[in-house]
Amino acid sequence: MGKNSFLVHLVVVFCLGMVLPCLCVDDPDNATSDVYVVTLRHAPASQYYGELKTVDNGFKHDASGRTQFHKPRSSNLTKTEKIYGSYIAQAHDSLLKKVLKGEKYMKLYSYHYLINGFAVLVTQQQAEKLSRSSDVSNVVLDFAVRTATTHTPQFLGLPLGAWSQDGGFQTAGEGVVIGFVDTGIDPTHPSFGDTKSDHSYPVPAHFSGVCEVTRDFPSGSCNRKLVGARHFAASAITRGIFNVSQDYASPFDGDGHGTHTASTAAGNHGIPVIVAGHHFGNASGMAPRSHIAVYKALYKRFGGFAADVVAAIDQAAQDGVDIISLSITPNRRPPGVATFFNPIDMALLSAVKAGIFVVQASGNTGPSPMSMSSFSPWIFSVGAASHDRVYSNSIFLGNNVTLPGVILAPGTAENKLYKLIFARHALNNDTTVADDMYVGECQDASKFNKDLIRGNLLMCSYSIRFVLGISNVKLAEQTAKNLSAVGIVFYMDPYVIGFQLNPIPLKMPGILVVSTNDTKILMQYYNSSLEIDPASKKVVKFGAVARICGGLKANYSNNAPKVMYYSSRGPDPEDSLPHEADILKPNLLAPGNFIWSAWSSLGADSAEFQGENFALMSGTSMAAPHVAGLAALIKQKFPNFSPAAIGSALSTTASQYDKSGGPIMAQRSSAFPDENQTPATPFDMGSGFVNATGALNPGLVFDSSYDDYMSFLCGINGSAPVVLNYTGQNCGSYNSTVLGPDLNLPSITLSKLNQSRIVQRTVLNIAGNETYSVGWDAPSGVSVKVTPSHFTIANGERKVLSVLLNATLNSTVASFGRIGLFGNQGHVVNIPVSVTVKISNNITKS
């Protein structure tokens, strides 16, 4: 980062009507001393001395170059850590003495392992001196932040809820290994560092994985946090599309996606997030003490193939991971006798047999109904929801109009207006629009008149080419810098509708006006302020002026959660086989929109975050690892829980309400999502939005076994040969009369209710003795009766509930209800009910 980016000016925006619609408040007086966080260009201790680190991390290598575990040498570890910590602290003291000769300052901390830097109390002038040192990478003004920059730990109530139940974040998830089948990982990221001085953090004894050692993934990349790493590419290599120089024949993440998901679930706690020179707080995974094992099977240029994914899942199961997180979905719905019978889902069934909880992103093909690609009941599918933190900035125009926008960038100078110069009106004499029809996207500074743009706001068009990666916001920013513009303003091309636009970080003032209506207002004001020579048709005077108010400050007023429009929906009541429709999908909602998390140093998935250590991303890919991390907390507390019991704990405790107490809403349109939303149904959100604290105390659980799933599969007509091919087991040994509604799931879904049906569910009490009363809200066109309606259940006891559903009114669409079990010790168990009534004969309404 440049020396001039020594300070982040946090901008507070106040709207005060027509007199001063936007007031930008700058930093405190220059003479005041403040705490600054200084990071150095030199690597931290965790990246030094690979061979020494290899021994001290408790690893050894076999002849194949893979790393294997042995008992950590904790005494040497402590000595090494102390020596290096002392050395780096001395280097920090020397730097301060050299730069601030004879001046007063106070060093508060030396950071030596995860980052190489320090916190110091100095004046702004002293901070500027530090920023000019060749050893200094960045100087950031310290400020109050929330517990975690993803903000989702805070939004999910982890600090005072789930984390506080057993030792805080320092122990959250300890002893649990999460396996990630993804694009790999960047092992140098501090989110995956190992605090070597902590001797009470052993690699779990049940994990037997290894760490591949390659040029891209050298010795010492793994540690007690990142306990295993492999890559799988045989299918891609066989197809001739794998390029060793571009695709990294190693576990290293050349994309960024895998690093992001791994840190969301299990990244270290309290890692500073600095992007484009701005400090956005501190990051934490959901289970920051759990361990990470990486199984790379996807690649940045071509994605991946089922054969490699299956090999990765198979290896993860052999290695002994406790949880598998899959932020991947098939490109299309797998063909065959039923969607369950595809290599990935069947491999995951074997993983469940081994006791592994499997989490998968539901997919980003929403908001269309029936857009799920996997309906397998042994896979826990997660949809994406918003959370309450939003970033927004605005542009104040000279006609006293303020327009909202996005982009993570500082504002222009307070109380000063600058001319707006549209890029197409500032071409040099050698460039015409006919020469370059995309010149308005500001991708090449050589095509513009620098004298005209210097000191003004450069206005550029944001077209579909930015979404497709052909044009680049960072390149436009560089153009603006090269032309000495004071800031950059993007207006939205009307054809960019229906795309998820993540806030983009910029070092210079900037804004993207995303609304097409606001773009019209901006352009009308700009065009009405021009003076054009009738003869030459050239602009002779630019009259439009504006000020950008910065978008670095987050606010937490967003009404959340809500189902994001891109989140896939289910089930499929029109499927030729009814089994898919009788399984509720997705299972649950989790935060998936605008998620800060770690990013690979060479990640190429997002040009806007290339070269950064963190990225702000959206998708069900971001939602799934939230649940994987929370499942690790459940596994830590209940180590003997089956995968189904973990899923039940997450599902039955989920919330159906947003933070204001209203129903969770679901966006129904990609073009104008917030203008087209209705209350979410179970087909949008499953059981609801994840309740991290409640999931650790569910009271009752619904359990299912591998044999139950096999009986279900064998009940599909014509499935026996396929089951035999995949599992090597004969359907003759299973009860083939089990259908979807008969599985002991924490939900009831019926695609064809003809007259009446009795569905049974068995609950297991994992809490103390308790008395429950049963209530229900029946779906439209259905009457419901649950027996018993009142029962007492002891710890460890099971109780069978019979649910009688009577059809009263035909329907072509599903209707929804809910059954609630209310315990006198405070436990509440929610069971969503989804029914489509299809009556074949006339009946009397009951």
N, C-alpha and C positions, 0 to 999 in steps of 0.2 A: 504494500500500500504506500502511496506517495507521502512524502514528508508533510505536505500541506494538509493532509487529512488527519491532523493531530487532535482534532476536537470535534465532537458531535454536538451540534446545537439542537437541543430538543425544542420542538415547536409546539406551543399550546395554542389552539385555535378557539377563538370566541366569536360568535356571531352576534353582532350588536345592531342589526337593522340596517337602515339605509345610510346612516351617518358614517359608520366604519364597519362594513360587513365582515371584514376579516382582520383581526389584530394579531400580528405575529410577535410573540414575546421572546426576546433573546435571552442569553445567559447572564449570570450575575456580573456585577461590576468587576473590571479587570484587576483591581487591587486585592480582591478577595481571594483567600487561599481555599482551594478545594482539593478533594481527593481525585487523583487521576490514576488510571490503570495503564501501565506502560508495558508493551510487549516488544521483544527484541527479535531481530532477524535470525539469530542463531537458534538451532533446534534445541528443544528441551532435553532433559536427561533421558527420557524414555526412548529417544532415537539414537543415543550414542552407544558405542561399544556393543555392536551386535553379538559378538562371540561371548563376551562377558554376560550380556543380558540373557543369552541362551541358557547358560548354566544356571544363572541366578533365578530364572523364571521356573526352574524345575523341569527342563526339557532335555532330551537327548535325541540324537538322530540315528536312524538305521541306515543301512547301506543304500536303500532306495532314495534317500534324501528326504524321507518323511520324518516328522518329529513325533516322538513318543514320550509319554509321561513317566516320570519317576518321582520319588518322594522329594519335595522341595527342600533345598538347603537353606532354611530360614535364617540361620545365624549369619551366613555370608551375605544374604540378601539385605539384612539390616545394616551391615557394615558398609556395603556398597552404596546403599541409599544415603546413609549419613554423610559419606565422603563426598558424593556428588552434590547433595543438597547444600553442603557447606561451601563447596567450590563455587557453585552458581550464585549463592547468596553473596559471596565475596566479590564476584564479578559485578553484581548489581551495585554494591557499595562503591566500587572503583569507578563505575560509570557515572554515578551521581556526583561523586567528588570531583571528577574531571569536568563535567558539564556545568555544574553549579558551584564553581569555585568560591568558597568563603560565604556562600549564601545559606540562609536558613531553609531547611526542609525537614520532613519527617517521613522516613520509610516505614510503612505499616506492615507489609508482607513481602516476602520473596516467593514467587511462584517458580518452581524448578522442574516439576515432573510433567504435568499436563500441558502447561505453557511455560515458556521462558520469559519471565517478566516480573514486575513488582507493582505494588500499590504505594503511592507516595502523596503526601500532602504538600502542595506547592501552589504558587500563584499562576495565573494564566500566562504571564510572561516567561516564567520558568518552564511551564509546559511547552511553550513554543521553542525554547532552547533545546529541551529534550527531543522534540520532534525533528529538529534539524541534525541530530546526531546520526552518523552513518550506521550506527549499531541498532537504532530504534526503528521498528516496523510501524508502530501505531501508538498514539496517545489518546485515550478516550476519557472524557469526563465521567466520573462515577455518578450514578443516580439510583434512586430507589426502584427496585424491580420486584415482580412477583416471584414466587418460589421457583417456577420453571418457565422457560421461554416458549416451549410448545404450548404452554398455558393449559394444555389438557390435563396434566396431573392436578393442577389447581381446580379446573372446571369439574373434574371428576371427584374432587374432594379427597384426594389421596393424602396430603400432608397431615390433616387432622382426622382422617378416617382410616382407610386400609393400612397406610404406612404406620400409623401410630399404634396399631394393635399389637405389634410385635417388634419393637425396637427402632421404628422410624425407617427412613430411607436407607440408613446404614446397613440394614439386614434384609431389605425387601427383595424377596426372590432368591435368597441365598440357597445354594445347593441344587437349584433347578437349572437344567440346560435347555435352551431354546435353539432349535435348529431352523435355519433360514434357507429355503430353496429360492434363490434369487440371482442377482447379477454379481454376487461376490461382496467384498468388503474392502475398505481402505484401512489396513491395520495400523497406520500411523496416526489415525485420528484420536484425539484425547478422549473422545467418548468411549473408546475401547481400551484405554490405558489401564495398567495394573498398578495399584498403589502398593509397591513392593514392601513397604515397611509394615503392612498389615499381615501378620502371620496367621490370622484366623480366617483365611479365605482360600481354603484348599480347593483344588479341582475335584469335583464330585467323583467318588470312587466308582460309581456305576458307569461312568463315561469312559469309553475306550477308543475314542477317535484319534486321528493323527492330524498333523499340520503339514501340508505339502510345502516343500522348500523349492523355490524357483528364483530366477533372476528378478522377477517382478514381486515376489513374495519371499524375501530373504529370511535366513535363519534369525530367529528372534521376533518374527512377526506375531507369533502366538504367545499367549501368556495365560494367567489364571482367569482372565476375563474372556478373552477370545481363545477358547480351548481346543478348537478344531477348525480346519479349513481345507476344503478339497474343491476340485473343479471337474466338470463332466462335459465333454464336447464330442464324444465319439460319433454321434449321429451327424452333427454339423460338419465334422471333418470328412466323414464318408461322403457327404453331399458336395464336398469341394468348395464350401462357402466360408470355411474358417480361415482367417488370416492371422497368423501368429503375431505379426507385428502390430496389428490393430485391435485384436480381440483379447489379448492377454491370456496366454495358455497357463493360467494360474488362478488362484482364488481372488486375485486383485480385482477390484471393481472399477472398470473403465467407463461405467455408465452413471453411477450415482444412486440408482434406485435401491440396490441392496444395502448400501451403507445407511441410507435414510430409514429404511424399514427396521434394520437391526437396532439402530440407536433409539428409535421410537419405542420399541418394546423393552430394550434392556441397556440403553446407553447409560454411562456414568452420570451421577447426579452433580449438578452445579457447574456445568461446562460453559464458559462464556461464549456467547454467540455474537460474533463480529462479522458483519457482511457489508461490503462496499465502504468500509471504514466506520460503520455505524454499529453501536452496541445495542442489541435487542434483548438483553437479559441473559439468563442462564438456562441451559437445557438439562433435561432429565428424562430417562426412560421410565416406563411404567413400573418396571421391576429392576431398579438400577443395580441390584446386587446379584442378579442372576447371571448365568454364563451363556456365552454365545458360541454356536458351532455353525459354520458356513458351508453350504453345499451349492457352489455356483453351477447353474445349468442354463442361464440366460445371458445374452451378450448384446452389446449396445447396437450393433449393426443389423442383426437379423432376428433377434429374439431368441427363441429356443425351440426344442423339439421334445415331444413326449418321451421318446426313448431316453434322452439325457435326464429329463425330469424324474422319470421313474427310477433310473439308476441312482440319482441323488437321494430320493426318498428311501430307497432300499438301504443305501449306505447309512443314512441318518438313523434308521431303525436299528441297524446292526451296531452302530456306535453307542446307542443307549441314550439318545436325546429324550427329553420328557415331553416336549411340545414341538410341533412342526408348524411354522408360519409360512403360508403360501400367498404372496401378494401377486399371484398370477392366475389367469383363467384361460381356457381354450379360446383360440381365435373364432371358433364357431362351435355350435352345439354338436357334440360328438354323435356320429350316426350309430345305428345298431338296433338291436332288439329293445333296448331301453337305455336311457342316458347313463344309468349307473355303470353299464359295462363298457368302460373305456379304461385304458391302461393306467391313467393317473388316479382315477377314483378307486380302482381296484387295488392299486398299490397302497393307497391311503387306508383302505380297509384292513390290509395286513398290518399297517402301522398301528391302527387302533387295536388290533388283536394283541400287539405287543405292549399295549397300555399307553400309547402316545396320543395326546390330545392334538387334533388337527384343526387349524384355523385357516380359512381361505377367504380372500376378498371375493365379494359377490359379483364383481364386474362393473364396468362403467358404461353399460349399454342402455341405461334408463334415459328418460322416464317411461319408456314404452312398457306396457303391461307384459307379463310373461317373458321377461328378458333375461332371466337367470339361465346360466349354462349348466349348472350342476345342482341336482336335487338330492344327492346322496345323504341319507340321514346320519351317517357316521362322520360327516364333515360339518364343522361349525362355520356357517357362512355369515359374513359381516358386511353390512351396508354402511354407507358413508353419511354422516350428519355434520352439520355445522356446529361450531361452539361460539361462545359469546364474544371473543376478541375479534375486533376488526381494525384494519388500518385504512385511513382515508385522508386524502388531502383535497385542496380546493384551489381554484384560480379566481381571483377577484379582478373583474374587468373594469375598465375606466368608465363604463356606463352604470356603475354601482350594482352590477349583477355578479353573484358568486355561483360558480359551477363546481359541483363535486367531481372527484376523480380518484384514481389510484396511482400508485408508484411510491415505493419506499425511498423517499428522497427529502433532502432539506428544502426549506423555502428560500425565497429571495430576501433581500434586505427589507427590514421593517419600514413601513410607511413610504415606500418608494415604488413608483410605477415605471415599467419598462416598455419600450415599443415591441409590438408583436410583428415579426417578419416571417411571412409564409415562405417556405423554402423555394417554391416555384417562382416567387417574385424576387429572388435574390441570386439568380443564376449568373455566372460569369459570361463574358461575351462569346466564349467558345462552346456553350452548352445551350441546348433548347430542349423543350419537352418532347419534341419529335425525335431527338437523338436518344433520349432516355425517358420513357413514359413513367418510370418508377423513381424519377429523381426526387420527387416530393417525399420519399421515405428517408432521405438524409443519410445515405450509406457511404457517400464519397465527398469529403470536404473539398477536393480539388475542383468541383463543379460549381462552387458558390463564390460570391463576392464577399470576401472577408471584411472589407471596410463597411459594407452595409449591415452585416450581422453583428459585428463587434459591439459588446455592451448591451445587446438587446436579447429578446426571447426568440429563439428559433422555433418555428411552428412546422411540424412534420405530420405526414399522414401515417396512420397505423392500419395497414391493410391485412388481408388474409395471408400475405407472404410472411408476415411476422409469426403468425400462428403455425405456418408450415415450416418455419425455420429457414426460409430463403433470405429474409431480411432479419436484422438483429438490432434490438434496442440498445445494447451496449455499443454497437458500431455507430448508431445514430448519436449516442452520447459523446463518443470520441470525435465525431464530426463537429458537434456543437462546441466542444472544447478547443479543437483545432481552429475554429473560426472565432474563438474568443467570445462566444455567446455567454450571457449571464445565466441562462437556463434553457430548458427544452420543453416544448408543449406538443403532445401528440393529440390529434383528434381522430376519432374512430371512423374508419371507413364503414359505410352502412351495410356492407356485405359481411362484416365480422359479427355474426349473430349466432348465439348458441354455443360459444366456446368458453371454457373455464379459463379466465385470465388471472393467473396468480400475480399478486403485487410484485413488481420488478424493482430490485435495488439499484439506485444510482448514487454516485458520489456528488453530482452537481444538482442544483434545483431542477425539478421536473415534475410533470403530471401527465397522465393519460385520461382524457375525458371520454368515458366509456359509453355514456348514453347517447343514442343517435339524436334524441331531441336536444340534449345539451350541446351536441356538436353543431346542430343547426343554429342554435343561439349564438355560439361562439363565432361561427363563420359569417352569420348575418351582421354581427357587430364589427367583425374585422373588415368585411367587404364594404360596409357602409362608411367606414372611416378612411377609405383609400381615396387618393386623388390620382386620376389616370390621364395621361396625355392622349387626347383624341387621335392625334396623328400617328404617334409611335405605338400606341396601346400599352405603353409602359407605365409603371407606377412611379409617380413623381413625389408622392408624399404618403408616409405611413402614419395614420392617425390613431390606430388602436393601441391601447396601453393596458398593462395588466401586472399583477403581482401573484406569485405562487406562494401559498402557505404550506409549509412542510407537512409530509405524511409519515414522519418517523414515530410519532406518538400513537400508541394503541389505545383504544377505548374498549370498554367491556359492557357496552349497552346493547349489543346485538341480542335479539330475542332468540334463544336457542334451547335445545337443539331443534333442527328441522331436517327432513330428509332431502339431501341434495338431488337435483334433477338428474344427474348422471348415474346415480346409484341404481343398480339393476333391481328389477322387481320380479316377484313370483307369486304363486306357482303357475302351472300351466293347465287350467281346467279343460282345455280343448285337446290335450294330448291324446293320441290314439290308445295309449296305455294309461290307465288312471293313477298309477302308482306315484308318478311325479306330483300330481295335484293333491295327493293325500299326505304330502310331506311339506310342512311349513318352511318356506324360504323367503327372504333371508332369516337367519335365526335371531339376529340382534343388530342394533345400530351402535356405532362408536364414532368418535370424532375423526373426520377424514378431510375436512376442508381447511386450507391454509394452515398446514402443519409445519412448524419449524423443526428440522431435525438435521442430523449430520449429513455431510455431502462429501463424496470422494474428491480428493485433490485433483484428480484427472477426469472427473465425471463429465460426460458429454451429453447427458440426457437433456439438459436445459442450458442453452447458450447464455441465458441471463445470469446463471449462477456458476458458470465455468470459472474454475480457479478459486472459488470460495470454499470455506469449510462447513457452511451450513446452507440449506436451501428451504424455501417455503413452497411446499407442494400440496396438491389436492388429488383425491381419488379414493376409491375403496382400497387401493394398495396401502394408503396411509391409515385406514381404519382397522384393517386386520391386525397389524402388529400391536395396536393398542390392546386388543383383546388377548393376543398372545402373551403380552406382559402381565395383564391382570390374571390370566390363567396360571401364570407362574406363581403369583401370590397365593392363589387357591391351592395349588399343588404343594407349595411350601407348608401351608397350614394343615392340609389334609393329604398327606403323601400317599395314602392308600385309595384315594378317590379314583374311580374309573374315568375314562374320557367322557362317558355319558353323564356321570355325576358332576364333573366340572362344567359341562355344557348346561346341565340343569340348574346349577347354582347361579350361573350367569343369566340364564333365561328367566327363571321364576322371580327373580328379584329386580328385573328391569323396570324402568319407569316409563309410563305412557304420557308424561306431562313435560312441558318445557319449564324453563326456570321462572316464568311468570305464573305458573299454575294452570295454564291453558293446555289444550291437547297438542301433542306434537303435530306439526304441519308437514306436508310433503309437497315439494315443488313438482308441478305437472308439466312444465314447459321448459325447453332449453333456451328459447328466444328471450322471454321475459319471465324468468322463474319466480320472482317474488310477487309478480302480479297475477300469477296463476298457481295457486296452492290451495289445498283442502286438507282436512284432518287426515293423518296417516292411518292406513289400515295395516293389519298384520302382513299383508302382501308387500307393503312398503318397508315396514320396520321390524318384522318378526315380532318378538315378544316386547320390544320397546328399546329404549336407550339404556346402555349399560350402567349399572349401579355398582361402582367398584367396592364400596364399603358393604353394601347389602349382600354382595356375592360371597363374602367371607363368612356370612352368618345366615345361610338360607333356611335353616330349620328342617325342611323336608327336601328330599331329592328324588328325581325319577331316574332310575338306572336301567341301562340296556347293555347287553353283552354282544360279543362277536357272534355267538350262536343265534341271537335274536335277529341280527342283520342278515345272517345267512338264511334263516328261515324266511325272512322277507323276500330276499332275492329268489329263493327257490319257489316262491309262490307266484312268480311271473310266468305266464304261459310260454313254454318253449325255452326257458332259461337254463334248464339242467345242463345241457352240453357246454354252454358258455361259462356257467359257474365252475364246472369241472375243469375247463381249460385254464381259468384264471387262478383257481384256488387248489386244484387237485383233489377236491372233496366232492363226494357224491351227494346229490340232493336227497337220496333215499333216507339218509340218516337225520334229516331235518323235517320239522313240521311245515309243510308247504302251504298251509292254509292261512299263514300270517300275512295280512295285508297292511298297507300303510297306516290306517287308523288303529291297528292292533299293536303297533310298536309302542313301547312305554315312553313316549316322548312328552316333554312338558308343554304340549300343545295338542289340539285336536283339529284336524283338517279333513273335511269330507267333500269330494268333488261331485258326488252323486248321491244325495240322500233321497231314497225312495220310501216314502211313508215313515218308517222308524228304524232306528239303529241303536244298539247298546254298545258303548265303548268303555272299556275298562282301563284304569290307570292304577299303578301300584306306587305308593310313596314310602320312602324309608326315612325314619327320623334320625338325624345325625346330631340333634341337640338334646336338651333335657326333656323330661316328661312334660307333655303339653296337651291342652284340650283345644280342638279346632272346631270352628263353625264354618259352614260352607254357604257361600252366596254366589249368585250368577246373574249375568245380564245376557239374555238369550238373543241370538241372531234374529234378524227379521225373517218371518215366515217359518220359525222353528220354536217349539216349546222344549224346555230343558228341565230335567230333574236329576239331581245327584244324590246317590245313596251310598253311605249314610250322610245325612246333612249335618251331623254333629258327632264328633268322636274324640276319644282320648287315646294318645299314642305314647308309648314309652321310648326311651332312648334305645336305638338299635332295632326297634320293632317296625314291621311293615304293615300297611293297611291298603286294602283294595277298594277303590272307588268305582262305582258303576254310574255311567252317565247315559241317561236315556234321552235321545233326541227324536222328537216327533215332527214330521213335516206338516205344516199348516197352510202353506201358500207356495205355489210354483214360482220359480225364479230362473232367469237366464244368467244371472251374475251371482257371485258369492256375497253373502252377508256375514257380518262379524259380531261376535259377542265375547264374553270373558267369564271365566270361573275363578272365584277367589277363595282361598283357604285362609282363615283368619285365626291365628293362635292367641291364646290368652297370655302368652309370654312376649308378644309383640311381633312374632313372625307373620309375614304375609306372603302367600304363594299365589302368583298370578298365572293363569293358564288361558292363552288366547284360543278362541274357537272360531273357525271359518267353515261355512257350510254353503254349498250350492244345492238348492232343492230341485229335484227333477222327479216329479211324481208321475208314475206310469198309469195309475188308475185314479178315478175320482174318490176322494175321501172326505169325511166330515171333519171340519175344523174343530180341534179340541180346545 
